[in-house]
Amino acid sequence: MGKKGDLSNFERVMVVGARRASLSISQSAQLLRFSRTTISRVYKEWCEKGKTSSMRQSCGQKCLVDARGQRRMGRLIQADRRATLTEITTRYNRGMQQSICEATTRTTLRRMGYNSRRPHRVPLISTTNRKKRLQFARAHQNWTVEDWKNVAWSDESRFLLRHSNGRVRIWRKQNENMDPSCLVTTVQAGGGGVMVWGMFSWHTLGPLVPIGHRLNATGYLSIVSDHVHPFMTTMYPSSDGYFQQDNAPCHKARIISNWFLEHDNEFTVLKWPPQSPDLNPIDHLWDVVERELRALDVHPTNLHQLQDAILSIWANISKECFQHLVESMPHRIKAVLKAKGVKHRISMVLLIIL
């Protein structure tokens, strides 16, 4: 029968109406499913004051920070995002006739929608690279999805045999911190790993090539001639395809540049801005492979099993998955333009969608 919180004006009118209809307090409480105390109080207030509206909103201490004060506090936050609660309170009180305490500052900030959070960590981008990213985005801001379908994306990635998962949490008592069931074992350098190179386009997944050693210019030349060339000539026989690669040293070696010059009549190498993994959709395919590896019922115990699992997962990535990533390119370009060359966070959004 009890009800938490104050009654609305409509509910209070119903209470008064029930009592005026000659229903007893108990009958009104049973009909409206309010407590007898509530029925009695509301009807008594109506009889004495002739009002059905609640007076509780006028109770309590008056807010010390009005709309003007909130705007002032907002400017302080925008000027220094890292200011502590004490610093914000001190700066706010300067020149104010009525000072506030830190508790009031905290309450006001929460009312304004501000919460103290750890900042997201992003790589430092130099001014030069930021300008290059912005120039790339401006040069391709009018590209449609149809244009991006002509791009073949490539990259390397390394997958560890034993990865550390910082998101693991356990339930334990205070004195069980060293209990074997409450420990997570670690292996130096992740117990080894497998390096792979892969490529894909909107039309199909390309080859995934295991790399048995550190990739150098000679090894990359073999990949380019044995895998990139047949893929590009097959998928883009009209020579309208673009091949994307990042600015790794082995990608920019002289023998690689000379090879691309010899085949520039078959496809074009996309001029890629530095420090731009957020623009490369293949990074999300690596995330897909990583998540599928972690979801395996039987985890690989050696590098050979790990390599077989990676190749199997890659081959079974759905067409909708990698096509959706290519279709996201216009949004990525817009995000870089909006951020004026700074790295954006469309990556996490896309992972949630996938």
N, C-alpha and C positions, 0 to 999 in steps of 0.2 A: 504493500500500500504506500510505502514511503516513496518520496521523489526527491532526487538530488537536484540542486540548482534552483534558481528562482523561476517562478511561473511567468509565462508570457502574458501579455495583456489580454489576449483572446481566452486563455485558460482562466484568468481571473474573472473575466466577464461570465464564463460558464459557471463558475462557482457561485457568483452573485445571482445568476439566473436560476440556478437550482434551488437556492435558499428562498428566493422570492416566489418560487413555484410551490412553496409550502413543504419542500422536502426537508427532513431532519438532517442534522449534521452527519449521522451515521449513514443515512440513505444517500446523501450527496457524495460522501466519501466512497461508498461502494459503487455508485454510478460513474463517477469521474476518476476513480482509482487514485485519489489523493488521500493523505492522512487526515484524520479528524482534526488534528491541530492546524493543519494548513487551511481546511475549510473554515474553521472557526476564526482564524486570524484574518483571512482575506475578507470574510463577510463583516467582521468587526471594523476593519479599516474602511470599508465602503459605507457602513452605517455612520461612523464618526466623521469621516472626511469627504465622503461622497466621491472617492476616486478608486478606479480599478487599475491604474498604472502603478508599476513598482517604483518605490522611492529609493531602492538600493543603489542605483547608479550615482546618486548624489552623496552617498556615504563614503567614508574613507578619506585619507589625506589627499589633498590636491596635488596633482602631478607638478613637480618642480621644474621639469623641462618641457616647455610648450613647443609648438611647431617651429617657432623661430629658433629655439634652443637646439632642436633636433637638426635643423639645417646647419647650425654652427658646428655641432658635433660631427655631422657628416663631412663637413669640409676638413675638420681635423683628421678624420680617418683617411680621406683621400690624399691629404698632404703627407701622411706618414702611416703606411699600413702596418709597420712593425712596432708602433708605439704601444707601450704597456698600458694597462688599465690605470695605473697611478699617473703616468705621463699624460694620458688623455684627460683625466680629471683635473690635474694641475693646470693644463693649458686651457681647459674650458672655464675654469674659475677665474682666470685672469681677466680683469675688467668687468666681471659680473657682480651685481649688487648682492645676489643671493648665491652662495656657494653650494655645491652638492658634494656628496660623498662617493666613494668608489662603488658602493652597492647601487646607488642611483644611476651611476654611469653604466654599470653592467645591465641593469634592468632596461634602461633607455636604448642601449645598443641592441639588445635582444628584441625589443619592440620594433626597432627600425629594420630588423632582419639581419643584423651583423652577428657573427659568431666567430670565436677564436679557433682557427684551424691551422694545421701545418701547411706551409706552402708546397705546391707541386715542384718537384725538382726537374729542371730542363737544362740541357746542355747550353753552355755559353756560346752565343753566335757573335762573331766579330762583325763590325760595321760593314766591312767589305762583303762578307758572305751574306749578310742581311740584305744588302743592296742587290746582290746577284739573285737571291731568292725572289725579291720583289720584282726585278726585271723579268725573270722567267714567268712569274704569275701574270704580269701585265701583257707579256707577249702571247700568252695562251689563254687569256681571259675570255676570248670569243670562241674558243674551241668547244665544239659540241661533243656529245657522247659518241657520235659517229666518227668524229675526228680521232678521239682517244681509242677507238676500236682498232686503229691502224698502228698502235704502239705495242711492241713486245717488251715486257718488263723482265728484268733479270737482277739477280743478287746472289750473294753467298750467305750461308748461315751455319752455325755450329750448334750441335745438340749434344748435351752431356749425358753420359751413361747414368750418373747419379746426380740429379739436380736437387738443389736445396729449395725448399718451399717455405718461405717466411710466413705464409698464411695459415700454417698448421697451428691449431690450438688444442690443448688437452685440459682435462679436468683432474686436478690433484689437490691434496691437502698441503698445508704449509710445510710440513716436514717430509714431503715426498718428492722434493725437487731432484734427488739423485736416484729415485727408484727406476729400474730398467724400463718399466712400462711407460715412464714419463720422459724418456730421453729420445732424441732424434740424432742418429749417427751421421757423421759427415766424413767425406773422403777428400783428400787433397786434390785440387784441380778437377773435382767432380768425377774422379775415377776414369778420366779419359772421355773422349767424345768423337763424334763423326762430323766432318765438314762436308757440306754439299753445295753445289751450285745449281740453280734452277732458273727457268724462264717460263712465261706464259703470256697469252694475249686474251682478248675478249673471246676469241673463237675457240681456243682450246688450251689445255695445259701443255707446256713444252716438256723437254727432257729434264730429269733430275740427275745430276752427275755427282757421284761421290768423289771427294778429293782426298787422296791418301796422304798428302803432305801439305806443307804450306804452299799456297798458291802463289806462283811467281809469273812473270811475263811469258815464259816459255810454255808453262802449263796452261795459262789462260789462252794463248794462241791456239793450242790444240782444241780447247773447248769452243773457241770462236769458229774455227774452220770446220770442226766435226759436228757441231750442234747448232750454233747460231746461223751459219750460212744456209744449211738445208731447211731449217725452220722458216727463215725469212723468205727464201725463194719459193717455198711451197705455199705458205700462207698469204704472201703478197706477190703474186706473179707479175703484177702490173708495176712493180718497183715503187709503190706508194707507201711502203711500210717504214716505221721508225723503230730503231732498236735503242732501248734505254739501258744505260749502265751508270753506276755511280763513279766517283772520282778517286777510287782506290789507286794506289801507285801502279799496280800491275795492269790496270785498265788504261792507264795513260802512257804506258811505255812506248818507245819509238816504234818497235816492231808491230805493236798492236795498231798504232795510228796509221802506219804505212799499209797494213793489211786492209783497214777500213777504207783508205783512199783508193786502193785498187778495186774495191767493190762498191764504190759510191754510186755507181749506175744501177745497182740492184736494190739498195735500201739506204736509208739515211740514219746516221747516228744522232740521237736526240741530245742536244746540248743541255746537260743536266747541272743544276745549281749545287754547290757544295752544302754539306750538312743538311740534307733534305730527305732523311728516311721517312718522314711523315708524309711526303708526297708520293712515295713509292708504294703502290698497293700490294706488292709481293710480300712486304713486311707482315701483312695480316695473314698471308698464307703460312708464313713461318709460325705465327701464333696458333693457327689452326692445327698444324702438325704437332706443336708442343703440347697443346691441350689434349689432343688425341693420344699422344704418348703417355701422358699422365693418367688418362682414363683407361688404359689397358688393364685387363684383368690379370694378365701375367706380364710383368715388366721384364724387359731385356736384361740379361745378366752378363753379356759380353758385347763387344763392339760389333761383331758380325750380326748378332740378333738385333742390335739397335739399328744398324744400317738397313736390314731387311724390313724392319717395322716402319722406318721413315719412308722408304720407297713404296711400301704398301699403302700407307696413309696418303701420300702424295697422289698416287694413282686413283684414289677413291674420293678425292675432293670433288664436291658436286659442281656442276656447271653453273648453277645459280649462284654459288658462293663466289667464284672468281669473276663472273660477269657483273655481279653487284658491286664488286670492288672497283672495276674499271668505270662503271657508271657513276661512281662517287667522285671522279676526278674533277668535274666542274665545281663541286662543293669544296673540295680541297683547295682549288685555286682561289675561290672566293674567300676562304678562311685565311689564306696567306695574305691576300690583299687587305682584308679587314684588320689583320694583326700587323700590317706594315712590315712584313718579312719575318716576323717572329714565328716560331713553331707553334702550331695550333694543336687542339685536342680532339680533332675529329676521329683520331685513332680509337679512343675508348668507346666513342659512340658507335662506331662501326662494329667493334667487337661485340657490343651488347646486341646489336641488330642481328649479327650472324649467329 
